[in-house]
Amino acid sequence: MNEDEESVDDLFARLPEDGRRTLEQIGMGLPELRRMAARDGGMRQVRGVLSEFTTEPDPRRPGDDEGPAERVAVRPWALLFVAAVTGVVLTELSTLALHETALLVGAVCGAGVLFAAFRTRESRGGLALRWITVTAYVVLVLAGSFGTQQWYLRLRGAEQPVTIAEPLHQWTHGTRETYCRVRLWDGSVRQVLGNRENCADRVGLKDTAVVDTAGHYRPFLGTKADIGGTLGGFVALGATAVLILAPAGAVALGRRPRTDRPRGERTDGGAG
């Protein structure tokens, strides 16, 4: 191999993989480039041809994972994971003040989750895993908004005797709703969690409620065994696992080496 041929080999080897593949597909592979370089002034022609394929703009659009495994972008999936976890945590914390309406916080954070989701790849299972991750986020936000108070009371609440207080009446969509309230041992009156039964005929009667001694959440009228929420807890655990595994799976799939190279192409840039 003479000096010109060696130079052609070096130039060809430095081309991006996609550039080498394109040249071979149009009949300008390494053997043809060597023949071109052997002619008078051929190296200038070869350099001109290769210059069209030397610059490698990032071929990946948002959602695309084509390219060598070393170029797999972990950052978009990490961003989606962080955005989803942040939204779930903020929703959970918001239940301290907003109770069930913490769902609105999850909805607002969901805009950031969607933005991050659209920055991930679509190929190699990425499209499906993207929406699986978003679905897991929605499930966790719903479960957190309506289940966190129940889970907390089951874990940290204390059963205490209470007195049924005058109920609270509110008009909702043209319907008069009745919300039970109880008087705690310290004399404070609190609306109970998730209870809309008519308490007007029970005012002054004694009952049992599960009370958050820290005062963050509403008391639950009944015992711990009556709270429920077990199914929701299992659903939340499953959604948490999906939220972790889906982005990790997308990154793992994207790092798998490609096996669809054209016949005759070698990974070292040479051609037989």
N, C-alpha and C positions, 0 to 999 in steps of 0.2 A: 504494500500500500504506500503510494507516494505522499508527499507533504500535502498536496491539494486534497487528496482523498481523506487524509486524517483531519484536515480542517473541516471538510464537509461533515465528517462523522461527528466532530465536536459540536458543530453548529446544530446539526440535526438532533443530537442527544440533549441539547439545552432547550429544545422546543417544548412547550407544554404538551401533555399527552394528547389533548384534543387536537392540537395543531398537527402533530405527527400522524394521527389517525386520518385527519382530513386530507393531508397531502397524499397519503397512500390510497385513499379512496378515489382521488382525482387523477391517479397515475403518476404522481410526483414523489414517489417514495425514495428511500435512500439510494437504491441502485440507479434510478433515473437521474438523481441529483449528482451522483458520482460521474455519470457519463457527461452530463452538462458541464461539470467543472473541468473535465479533461479537455474541453475545447478551448480554443484561444479566447481569452476574456470570459471564460465560463464562470470563474469564481465570482466575478461581479454580478453575473446573472443569478447565480445561486444565492448570493447574499440578498439580492433584491427580492427573490421569491420568498426566502425564509423570513425576511423582515416583515412580511405581511402576517406572519404567524408567530412572531417572537413575543410581541406584547400580549399578555394574557389578562384581559379584563376579567373581573370576577364573574363567571358565567352563572352564578347562582342568584336567582331572584328570591325574594321572600317566599319561603315555602318550598324551595328547590334544594335537593340534596345530591345532585349529580356531581361527580368529580371524585378524585382520589380520596381514600379514607382519611389521609392526613389533613384534608381541608374540611372535614366535617365540623360544622359550627355547633359547638355545645352551647354557646351563649344564648341563642334564641330560646332553647328549651329550658335553660336555667332561669332565664327571665320570666318565662311563663310559669314555672314552678314557684318562684319567689312571689310573683304577683298574686297567684292563687292562694298561697299560704298566707300572705299578708291580708288579703281580703277576708279569708276565713277567720283569722285571728281578730281583726278589727270588728267583724260581725259579732263574734263571741263576746268581746269586751263591751260592745255597745248594748248588749242585753242587760247590762247592769243598770243602765239609765233608760233605755228605750224599750226594753222587754221585747215583745213580738215584733214591734216596728223596726227592730234592728235589721230586719230584712232589707230595708231601704239602704242601709249602709252597704250591705252585700251587693245590692244592685248597682250602686255607684262604683264600688270597687270592681264590679264585673266589667265595666267599660275598659278599665286597664287590663283586665285579664283577656278580654277579646282582642285588644290591640296587640298584646304579647302573643296571643295565639296565631294571629295572622302573619306574624314574623317568622313562624316556624316553617319547616319543610312540608311539602305535600307528598313527595314520592317515598318509596320504601316504607310504606305503612304510616308515614307522617301525617297524612290527611286524617286517617281514622283515629290515630292516637291524639291528634290535636283536639278533636271534638270529644273524645273520651275524657280527656283531661278537663275540658270545659264543663262537661256533664257532671263529673265528679265534684267540681267546684260548686255548681248549682245545688247538688244534693247536700253538700256540707253546709252551704249557706242556709238552705231551708231547714236542715236538721238543727243547726246552731240557733237559728232564730226562734224556733218553736220547742226545741228540746233541751237547750242548755239549762234553763231554769229548773226543769224537772230533774235532770241529771244531778245538778248541784244539790237540790233538796234531798234527793235520795242519798247522796254521799255525805253531806255536811249538815242537813237539816235536823231539827230536834222536834219530836212530837210533844206538843204542849196542849193543855186544856184552854179553850177559847170560848168566848161568848158571841153568839150571832148578833151582829149589830144591824142597824137600819140599813137596808140595801141601797145601792146606788142605781138610779134610773137614768138612762140616756136614750136619746132618739137616734137611731141609725137607719138610714135609707127609709125613713117613714115608719119605722117599727120601734116601739118602745121596748128597750132591752133592760133587763134587770140583772145587776151584778151583785153577788153576795159580798158582804164585808164582815170582818170579825174584829172583836176587841181582844187585844192581847193582854198578857198578865201585867204589862207596864201601863195599861190604860190607852195605848194608841190604837187607832182604828185603821185597818188595812183592807184594801180590796183583795180578794183571794185570786189565786192563779187559775185561769181557765175554767171559771165557774159562772154560769149564767142562770142558774135555777132561781125560782121565785122563793125568796127568803122572808117575805113579809110576814108570813105566819109563824116564823121561827125566831123572831126577834126576842132576845133575852134568854134563849135556851143555850145550854152548854153543849160543846162538841169538842172534837179533837182536830188539830191542824198541825201540819209539818211546817215549822217556822225556821227561817234563816236568821240565826241569832245575830249575824252581822248586819242585818237589815238591808241587804242588797236586793233580794228578790221577794216577791209577794209570797205570803203563806199559802199552803195548799190545804184546802179543807178536806180532811180525811187522814188516814195513816200513810206511812211510807209504802205499805203494800198496795195502797190504792193508786199510787202515783203513776205507775206504768212507765212507758218510755223505753222498755227493753228492746223492742223491735227497732225503734229508731236508733238506739245505740249501736246495734249490730250493723244497720245500714250505714251509719256514720263511719264505723270502723272500716267497712268495706270500701266506702268512698275514699277514705284516707289512704288505704293501700293502693287504690287505683291512681290517686293523685300523685303518689310517689313513683309507682312502677311505670306509668304510661310515659312520662318524659324520659325516664331512664331507659325504657325499651326503645324509644325513638332514637336516642343517641346510639344505643348498641346496634340497632339495625343500620343506621347510617354509617357506622364504622366498618361494616362488613366489606371486604374487598370485592370489587366488581369482577364479574366472570363473563361479561358480554363483550370482551374485546374482539375485534375482527381477527379472523384466522391469519396467522403469520406475524402478528404484532408481538414484540417482546417487550417486557417491562423495562429493559435497559436502554430502550430507544433504538436498538438495532433492528435490522431486518435480515431474514435469511435469504 
